[in-house]
Amino acid sequence: MVTTFWLALFLGLYPFVFYPALARGAAWLRGRTVRKASVSPTVTVVIAAFNESSCIERTVRNKLAQRYPADRLDVIVVSDGSEDGTDQILERLATGEPRLRWWRQEPRAGKSAALNGAIRQARGDIVVFADANSVYAPEAVGRLVSNFADPEVGYVTGKMIYGNPGGGAVGEGCSAYMRFENWLREQETSIGSVVGVDGGVDAIRRDLFQLLAPDQLPDFVTPLRVVAQGYRVVFEPAALLQEDALEDQSSEFRMRVRVTLRALWALRDCRSLLSPAGNPVFAWQLWSHKVLRYLAFIPLCVALGLSLLLTGNVLYASMAAAGLAVLACAAIGHFVPAASAGARVIRLAQYFVLLNAASAIATFRFLRGERITVWKPRTG
């Protein structure tokens, strides 16, 4: 029982504590760089939108105004069955603006189908993926593109910064989680390739893109396929995108369940990359950063259960108390939101439990064979 406890505790903490430490060491030892340069290939920004009338104009204008040669950048927007006036806004913006093209996808078929259609029509050698509510820093496109001066680079992801204007617990947890992910992506770039990307500020060599099935997660499957083709996926911290984090806990939870469920299917679809026979370093990263993180709830629950059975020993009693304290903090943050206003530890515990609970639900739905094709943006 004692051996099982320590093994479970190690596996539960590994993706959050031990893998980042190992990744830092591997980055220091390997130290791979990206040979960046000021280059200006043709670029097409593609955006899939569903009911985005509140933000689509700002987003499109932001992309057209990038500090990048105007004659080498254009924008494609696919309205995925929008019903709120998004189409009318796009029609008005496209009038007299030859760099903007848009069309309506009918019936609604989801983001993956929209991206497939957009890339078929893309003129740029580089395709930039943007979300319908994403606002880039003025030089973001140029920063992304500079990495493609390195012929080994096939995909670049920028830096997502989540703001928390409402000061809520979910926003605080999401912001902290994103800071951790951005740091980890810096280490993984030095190792070779990053494992996960955001999808809202990303770029790919157009000829490396492979068409997606309607239920596949573009932000995960596409970079994995780039690695499978022998190219690097790298992080560009100077390509900035800032968004406000979701403040509603239910929306954040549904979003995390959806993303995890689709990522589990992506891992299944790209399971050859999990074999160390091909790319052993990336296989280790993929197991550590994704598979073991999504499944961490299992060994964490086992470790907590065993610690409760071993409370006759002061060490294990302390471990049990620590685990129960995390759950108690999460419960307080959930049921008494005002209590977390000045307690960062409560907010972080709440988000940690939310992540693992979402992974548990997503794993259960994955085992039942559920798939997701369409959803409502920012509500999960």
ABEGO torsion letter per residue (X at the ends): XAAAAAAAAAAAAAAAAAAAAAAAAAAAAAGBBBBBBBBBBBBBBBBBBBGAAAAAAAAAAAAAABBBBAAABBBBBBBBGBAAGAAAAAAAAABGBAABBBBBBOBBAEAAAAAAAAAAABABABBBBBBAABBBBAAAAAAAAAAAABAABABBBBBBBBBBAAGBAAAAAAAAAAAAAAAAAAAAAAAGBBABBAGABBBBBAAABBBBBAABBAAAAAAAAAAAAGBBBBBBAABBBBBBBBABAAAAAAAAAAAAAAAAAAAAAAAAAABAAABAAAAAAAAAAAAAAAAAAAAAAAAAAAAAAAAABAAAAAAAAAAAAAAAAAAAAAABAAAAAABAAAAAAAAAAAAAAAAAAAAAAAAAGBBBABBBBGAX
